[in-house]
Amino acid sequence: MRKPKRRRTAAEKRARRERKEKYMTIFINGKQKRVPRPPMIEAMPVDEFIARNADPIWLHENGLWELMTPDTPDDELER
């Protein structure tokens, strides 16, 4: 007869839950590796969140000019 499985203590459960929130498992060369999760805001990557929600002034102040879109078409700018 087999020995029954040991239950995890509250501290082990808490440590496991924190580890799962902080790291994710990926496969590299057929082996599992634990890597830190990318930072997220409201379930979106930080870059995508900034691109969707930042106003042009904030983008300019922080040097993110590539995310800024011109308000007027190009043909009006040439006049």
N, C-alpha and C positions, 0 to 999 in steps of 0.2 A: 504494500500500500504506500502511496505517495504522501510526502509531507505537505500539509496545506500551505498555500501562498501566504506570505507575510504581508500584512496591510501597511501602507505608508502612514507615517505619523503626520500630524498637522504641519510640523516644520518642514518635512520632506515635500509635502504637497505644495506648500507655499514657495519653497525654493524651486521646485519644478515649474510652477506656474510663472514665476518671475523669469526663469531661464527661457521659457517658451516665448514670453513677450519680448525679451531682449535680443534673442538670437533666432536664426532660421537655419534649416538644414538644406544644403544643396549638394549635388553630385559633381565632383571634379575628378576626371580620369577614372570613373567607375567607383570612386570612394566617397563616402559621406563626409562632408565637412560642415562644421558649425561656424557661421559667419554672422556678424552683427546685422540686424535688420536696418534697412534704410529709414531715415527719419520721415515721419508721415504727419500731415495735418489734415484732420477731418477725412481720413482714409484716402488721401491723395499724396503723391510725392510732393516734397516742398517746392520744387521747381514749377510743377504744374499748378499748384495752389497760388504761387506768386503770379504766374502768367495770367491766371484767370481773374484774380481779385485785386491786384495792385493798380493804383492810379498812375497816370503818366508822371506826375510830380515826384512820387516816391521812387519810381523806376529811375528817373533822372538823378535824383539825389544819391542813389545807391549804385549808379554806373551800369544799369542794366538796359542800355540803349537798344540792344538787339531785340528786346521784348516789346519795345514801344512801336505802335503803329501810327502812321501819319493820319491826321484827321481829314486832310484834304487830298483829293486825287493829284497825281503827279503832273497832269497837264495844267492845273491851276498854279502850281508852284513855279513853272517855267515862265510865266507871264511877267 
